[in-house]
């Protein structure tokens, strides 16, 4: 698949934003939100900014971005519509949660319940985003059980890393966010490795023979191309990346998204002080960069079954 920058930015930014919103809501419900007057409002504002920026960027992948509002009308059959509706609905409890923090300086009772609902909306939005790709059966590298847990794990990890960085910046005398972020890197890394192992070891059941229905006759070979020039399908569905390039980018992504962040977080926790601020901010930035590369690979390595009609032997 052709990697679209707008969708890559959408899944990365909104994932981190929803991760931050989720952890803020959970901490509010648990009544353990740091008492600092500015930490929670600033964190919530940055989370909503990341979510909003990601959602806006996603519209640029549409042929007519000005008609994006019409997408939510197909919620009965489209995960894209469901994602849009859930994302919009999540702004309501998140906004009320923000009012409680900024206007009333409270995060208990009703305001904590709003935070909890915002956390539920954050998880639901990420689930819907994952299922936009998980539900596409013609793309075997997306239509598998590893996509959803990977989306959830990456959102939780990047959100926690940015909260840890903000906590260190505001001098929160609680290393819980930092330890949480460091701990979440491990399952996220294992899930990513499991996904890569799965797509490397499996392939679509569809072949050129099954796609054309001529398997009973023998092996199917393409004699002439269906088109004399590139068309939409070839540009969007026929993108290819060399295996050696994919392997190199995977290593860079893994080191940046998981390896260095966990090392920096643990080192920062051990030293503390200003070092923790610098290292936790660096860890969050590196992890986001690594996830950007991972998202690019998520699209670049996907193979659509339609390419069997253009000379592919197996999708």
N, C-alpha and C positions, 0 to 999 in steps of 0.2 A: 504494500500500500504506500501511496505517496504521503510522506509525513507533512502535515499541515501545521505551520507554526502557530496559528491561532488556537488550534485544538490542543497542541502541546502545552501552550501557556495556560489554557483553560484548565486542563486536568492537573497541572502542577500547582498553579496559584490557588485554585479553588480547593484542591485537596489539602494544602497547608492551612488555608483559612478555616475550612471545616474542622480540621484537626484541632486547631486552637480553640474554636468555638466549643467543640465537644468537651475538651478538658476543662475549660472555664466553667461550663455548665455542670460538669460532674463535681468539680471542687466546690461550687456554690451549693449544690444539693447536699454535699457532705459537710457543709458549714466549716470548711477549712480554707476559704479564700483568704489570701494574705491581707492584713488590715491596711496596707499602704493605700492611700487615697487615690493614687494615680495609676498604679499597676494594672488593675482590672479594667478600668475604662480605656486606657491606652491599648491594652492587649485586645480588648473587644473591638475597638475601632480599627486596629490593624487587621484583625481577622475578617471583619466585614469588608474592609477595603480590598483584601486579597480575593475574597469570594466575589465581590462585585466586579473587580477587574477581570477575573477569570471568566465570569459569565458574559461580560461585554465582549471580551476577545473571541469567545466562541461564536458570536454572531457573524464575525468577519469571514467565516468559512462558508457561510450561506451565499447562495447566488444573489439573493435580495435581502440584505440584513434588515432593511426597514420593515420587512414582513415577518420578522422573527416572532412577534407576538402571536402569530397564527399557529405556531408550532404547538402551543399548549392545548389546542382544541382537539388533538388526537390522543388524549390521555388513555382512552380505552385500549388502544393497540400499540402505542409507541412509548418506549422507555425514555426517549428524548422529551416527549411531552410531559411525562410523569416527572422527569428530573426538573424541568422548568417549573412545574406547579409546586413541587416540594420545595425547591429553592426559594420561590417567592413566598410560600407559606412560612418558611423558616425565619424570614425577616421579621415577622410579627412578634414571636416570643423573644427573639434576639433584641429587637428594638425596645421592648418593654424591660428586658433585663438591663439594657443600657440605661434606660431612664432611671431605674432603681439605683444603679451604680452612680450615675452622674448627678441626678437631681436630689435623690433622697439619701444617698450614701449608704444604701442598704443592699444586702444580698441574701437576706433570710426570708422566710415565709413565702408570700406570694411572689416576690422577686426571685427567690431561689427556684420556685416552681417554673417560672419563665425560663430561667437558665437551664433547667432540666429539659423542658420542651425544646429549647433551642438545640441542646445536645442531641436529642432524638431526631430533630430535623436535620442536623448535620450528618448523622450516620445514614439517615434515609436518603439524603441527597447523594452521598458518595456511593451508596448501593445502586441508586438509579443510574448514576454515571457509569459505573462498572457494567451494568446490564445493558447499556446502550451498545457495548461491544460484545459482552458475553452472549447476547441473544442472536448475534449474526452467525447463523449456522454455516453459511458458505465460507467463512474464514475460520479454519480449524484452530489457528493459533490464538484466537479470541474466544471461541465457543468451547471453553473448557473450565473445569472447576477451580483452576488456579487464579483466574482473573480477579474475581471478587475479593478473596482474602488479600491479594496483593494490593489492590486499590485501598482497602481499609487499613492495612498495615502501614503503607506509605503515608497516608493521610495522618494517621495517629502519630507516626514517628516525626514527620516534618513539623506538625503542629506542636508537639511536645518540645522539639528542639528550639523552635522560635520562642515558645513560652519560657523555656529555661534561659535563653539569652536575655529576654526582657526582665526576667526575675533577677538575674545577676546584675543587669544594668541599673535596676531600681534598688539594688541593695537588699533584696528580700532575704531575711535571715532564715531561710528554709531551703535546703538543697534538694527538697523532694522533687521539684520539677526537673532538675538536672539529672538526678538518679533515674527518674521515670524515663526521660529522653534517652539516656544511655542504655537502659534496659530494653526499650522498645526497638532499638537498632538491631538487636540480635534476631528476634523473630522475623522482622521485616527482611533482613538479609537472607535468612534461611528460606523464606517464602519466595524471594526473587530467584535464588539459586534453583529451587524446586521447579519454578515456572520455566526457567531456561532449560533445565534438564528435560522437562516434559516436551517442550516444542522441538528440541533437538532429537529426541528419541521417537517421535511419532510423526505421522503425516495424515492428511485427509484420506478418507476411504475412497474418495472420488479419483478416478483416473480418466485419461483421454478416452479409454474404451467405455467406461461407464457413463461418461458425460455425453458421448455420441450415440450410445446404444449399439455400437458395432463390435463389442467385445467378443461376441460369438463367432465372428468371422476371423478375427486375428488381431494382431497389434495394429493400432491406429497411428498413422504418421501424417503430419501436415505437409501437403504437397505445395500449396500456395497460401500466402497470408490472406486473411479475410479482408484486409484493407491495404491499400498502397501507401498510406501515410498514417501517422499516429492519430488516434481518436481519444475521446474522453476516457474510455475504459482502459486503454493502454497507458495513459498518463496517470490516472488515479489508482488503478488496480495492478498495473504492471511494473511498479517500481521495484528495483532489485538492488540488493546490497551484497557485495562480495563477502564471503564467509570470513576472510582474514580481517576485513574492516570491522565486521560485526563483533568478532572476538576481541579486537583491540578496544572498541568502544564499550564492550561489556566490562572489561577490566577497569577502564577509566571510570565508568559509572559506578561499579561496585566499590572501588577505593574511595571515590568522592562522596558517594551517598551513604556508605556504611562504615568502611574501614577507618578512615581518618576521623569522622565525627565521634565515633565511640572512643577512640584513643584520646582525642582532644577533650571530650567531656570528662573522662576519668582523670586525666591529668589536671584539668582545671579544678575539679572537686578536691583533689589531693592538695593542690597549692592554695587555692582560694583567692580572695581579694580581687585586685584588678586583673590578675591573670585569668581568673574564672570568667570575667566579663569578655575579655579578648578571645579566649579559646572557645567559649560557648557561642559567641557571635560568629566566629569563623566556622565552627562546626555546623551551625544552622545554614550558613551561606553555602558551604561546600556540599552539604546534603541536598539542598535545593538544586544546585548545579548538577549534581549526580542524577537526581530524579529527572531533570530536564533531558539529559542524555538517555536515560532509561525509557522515558516516554517517546523519544524520537525512535529508539529501537523498537518499541512496542508496535509502532506503525510500520516502520521500514521492513521489519522481518515478517510481517503478516502477508499471507498469500491467499488471494481470492480464487475460488473455484473457477470463475469465468475465464481465467487465463489458460485453462485446458483447451479452450477453443482457439487459442493463439499460439499453440505449439508446445505448451507445457505438458509434461508426461504425468505429473502428479501435483496436486495443490498442496 
